[in-house]
Amino acid sequence: MDRIRLKQLRVTAHIGVGDEERRRAQSLEVDLELVPARGWDGALGDDVALTVDYYTVSEWVREETAARPRRLIETLALELASGLLGRFGLREVEVVVRKFILSDAASVEVVLRRTRGDA
């Protein structure tokens, strides 16, 4: 299956269960696996309009992440998946949101996969 992967996209968010944690902006990382609605077997013709513009996707993810405070990275991942499926020509998306909050762990991450129709 054809796919595009964006790895370790750095975004900024006000996120956390406690008010104090949400007050300060935090850096997160987002990984995306995008499965286009149309495969590349046909006449792609080197035309970005016939695939998924990953630059536009990355800008939308940055804007959406910064748009409002959230308590849970799970909520952010769900909103990103739903928005990506609704706005871009995608059949399926996997979203990983990585947070750097625990001193004794490299990161905490949530992973979810959604297919058009179930997001």
C-alpha positions in Angstrom: 0.0 0.0 0.0 1.4 3.4 -0.9 2.1 5.8 2.0 3.8 8.9 3.0 5.6 9.1 6.4 6.4 12.3 8.3 8.7 11.6 11.2 9.4 13.7 14.3 7.5 16.8 13.2 8.2 19.3 16.0 5.1 21.1 17.2 4.3 23.3 20.2 1.3 22.8 22.4 -0.3 23.9 25.7 -1.1 20.4 26.9 -1.3 18.6 30.3 -3.7 17.4 32.9 -2.8 20.1 35.4 -3.4 23.8 34.9 0.3 24.6 35.6 1.5 22.2 33.0 -0.9 23.6 30.4 0.2 27.2 31.1 3.6 26.8 29.5 4.1 25.8 25.9 5.7 22.4 25.4 7.5 20.8 22.5 5.9 17.6 21.2 6.8 15.4 18.2 4.2 14.0 15.8 4.8 11.1 13.4 2.3 10.6 10.6 1.7 7.7 8.2 -0.6 8.9 5.4 -2.3 6.4 3.0 -3.6 8.4 0.0 -7.1 7.7 -1.2 -5.7 7.1 -4.7 -2.6 4.9 -5.2 0.3 5.9 -7.3 0.0 3.1 -9.8 -2.0 5.3 -12.2 -0.9 8.4 -14.0 0.7 10.4 -11.2 2.5 12.4 -13.8 4.9 14.0 -11.2 1.9 16.2 -10.2 1.6 17.1 -6.5 -2.1 17.7 -7.0 -2.5 13.9 -7.6 -0.9 12.9 -4.2 -0.9 14.3 -0.7 1.0 17.6 -0.2 3.0 16.7 2.9 4.1 20.4 3.4 0.5 21.5 3.6 -0.3 18.6 6.0 2.7 19.6 8.3 1.6 23.2 8.4 -2.0 22.2 9.2 -0.8 19.9 12.0 1.3 22.7 13.5 -1.6 25.1 13.4 -4.1 22.6 14.8 -1.8 21.6 17.7 -1.2 25.2 18.7 -4.9 26.2 18.3 -6.1 25.5 21.8 -5.0 23.9 25.1 -5.8 20.3 25.7 -5.4 18.0 28.7 -4.5 14.8 26.9 -2.2 13.8 24.1 -4.8 11.2 23.3 -7.3 14.0 22.5 -4.8 15.7 20.3 -4.0 12.5 18.4 -7.8 11.8 17.8 -8.4 15.4 16.6 -5.4 15.2 14.3 -6.5 11.9 12.8 -10.1 13.1 12.3 -9.0 16.4 10.8 -6.5 14.8 8.4 -9.0 12.3 7.1 -11.6 15.1 6.6 -9.3 17.6 5.0 -6.9 15.7 2.8 -7.3 12.9 0.2 -6.5 10.1 2.6 -7.8 6.6 3.0 -6.0 5.9 6.3 -3.8 7.7 8.8 -1.6 6.7 11.7 -0.8 9.4 14.2 1.9 9.2 16.9 2.1 12.0 19.5 5.2 12.0 21.6 5.6 14.1 24.8 8.8 14.6 26.8 7.5 14.8 30.3 8.9 12.0 32.5 12.4 12.4 33.7 13.1 8.7 33.7 11.8 8.0 30.2 12.8 9.3 26.8 9.2 10.0 25.9 5.6 9.0 26.4 3.6 8.4 23.2 0.2 7.5 22.0 -0.4 5.8 18.7 -3.6 5.5 16.8 -4.7 4.4 13.3 -7.9 5.5 11.7 -9.5 4.7 8.4 -11.9 7.0 6.5 -15.3 6.3 7.8 -14.3 5.4 11.4 -12.8 8.6 12.5 
